Amino acid sequence: MGLRNRVEVFPLESVKGGMAQFYTPQVSNETMLVQIPGSTVDDLFCHHFQTDQLLVVRGSFVLVVLQNRQYDYIPMSESQPKIVRIPPGVPHGAINLDREPCVLVNAVLRHGDPYERDYQPLKRPFPYDLAAAQAAKHRLLESLGV
């Protein structure tokens, strides 16, 4: 997998104006609001002609990314605004270990017409490590002082 097919994680830039915090929106062709129900372990999905740009706006979840034949567990939370950019061809899924749903914005970049099999689940090559997902989330919460 080349470097351009790597998932990128970066903080969301913001400017404070009075009491409000203004966050820089991501350029996109389409913006989706996504809800991940509580107590969810989702399947993997892969998009052929789109880049996902994810930002959690309520709650938290762990993004699972399959890269180099291993899972990376990326915790995301409304308490630490960051963008995760998933390029085409990278299998990814979601784990929400909380009881509450998580809401995120996906600022989609289109690189062609939607592919009919983009939203059909992929078979996991091996089971998720839920303990590793929980540990990733725990590290995030510790870094936030929660």
N, C-alpha and C positions, 0 to 999 in steps of 0.2 A: 504494500500500500504506500503510495507516494505521500510526500509531505502535504500536498494540497488536499488530500483526502483525510486529513486529521481533524479531529474535533478541537475547536478552540474555545477556551473559557477566558473571559475578561470582565473586569468590573464595568458597571454601567456608569457613564459619566453623568454628572449632575451639576446644577448651579442653584445656589440658594438665593431666593428673592423674597425678602421679608420673612414671613413665617413658613412659606412654602418651599419645597424642594422640587426643582424642575429637572426631570431626567430626559436625556437625549433619546428620541425615538430612533428605531432602526429603520433604515431604508428597506422597503419591501414591495413586492408586487401584490401581496394579499396578506391581510392580518386576520388571524384566527384567535378566538378566545377558547381555551381548552380547559375542561374540568376533569381532574383525575379523582375518582371516588376514593374515600377512605378505605383502608385495609385492602389495597389493590396490588396485585403482582401481575403486571401486564406482559403480553407477548412482545417479541421483537418485531420491528417494522423496518423497512428499507425503502427510501425514496430514490427513484432513478433520475428525475429531472428537477429536483428542488433542493434548496438548502433551508433547513430549519434554523431559526434564531429564537431561542427560548428565553423567557423572563418570567419568573414567578411573581405574581402580584398578590396572592393570598395563600397562606399555608406553606407547606414544604413537601418535597418528595425527593427521591433518589433517581437520577437518570442513569440508566444502564446502557453502556456503549460497548459493542463488540469490535475490538481492534486488535490486530496481531494475534488472533486466536485466543484472546482472553477478554474478560469483562472488566471494564473500568466503571466504578461506582462514583458518580458525581452528585454530591448533595446540593440541593438548591432550596433557597428559602427566601421569603419576602423580607426577612431581616437583614439579608446580605444581597442587595441587588446586583446581579451579574447576568451576562449574556452567555449562553452556550450556543455556539454555531456548529451545526451538524451538516457536513457537505453531503452531496449525493453519494449513494452507494455504501453508507455506513449504517449497519443495523443498530437499532436502538429501541429501548423500551422504558417503562416507568415502574417504580416501586413506591407506593405510598403506604408506609407502615403506621401512619396516624389514623385515628378514627375519623378525623375531619377531612373533607375534600380539599384538594389543592387546585388553585386556578392559576393558569399561566397564559401569557400571550405568545403566540408563535408568529413572528414577522417573516413570512415565507418569501424566499427569492425563487422565482421560476426560471428554469433553464430550458424549458420546452413544455409541451402539452403534458398534463397529468397522465401518468401511466396507470392503467386500470388495476394493476396488482400492487400499487404502492401502499394501500391501506389494508392489505390482507396479511394476517399474522404469518411470521416465519417460524419454522420449527427451531427451538433452541438447540444448539449443538451440544450443550451440557447445561445442567441446572444452574440457576442463579445461586450465589452464595449470600443468603439473606443475612447471615451474621456479618459479612463484610459490608453489606449495604447499611445495616444498622450502625456499625462502627464508623462508617464514613459520615453518617448523619450525626452521630455523637460527637465526632471531631469538630464538625461545623458548629454545633451548639456550644461546645466548650470554647471555640474561638470567639463566639459572640458573647460569652459570659453568661450563658443561660444554664 
